[in-house]
Amino acid sequence: MDIQTLTEFFMWMTIIGFTLLLISTLTVWKLGDFLYSLHGNWFNISREDFNRIAYAYLGMFKVAFLFLSLIPYVALLIIA
């Protein structure tokens, strides 16, 4: 596998990952009450716990996105 193919792979991975992160963030932001009413009944959690879980999810998603797709893509651009 050559560096051009790897760079293109990580480019698309970054685009898809950022899109999913954006959709997840907007979903939690705009539909938080609906998501809480749905999951709160299933798992019997408080609103504060739901907010903490959603915030932790978005934070872990962002860190994974940065370290697994964006940083390798930028590194490949630098060395190419």
PyMOL commands that set and color helices and strands:
alter all, ss='L'
color gray80, all
select helices_A, chain A and resi 3-30+32-43+47-79
alter helices_A, ss='H'
color red, helices_A
deselect
rebuild
show_as cartoon
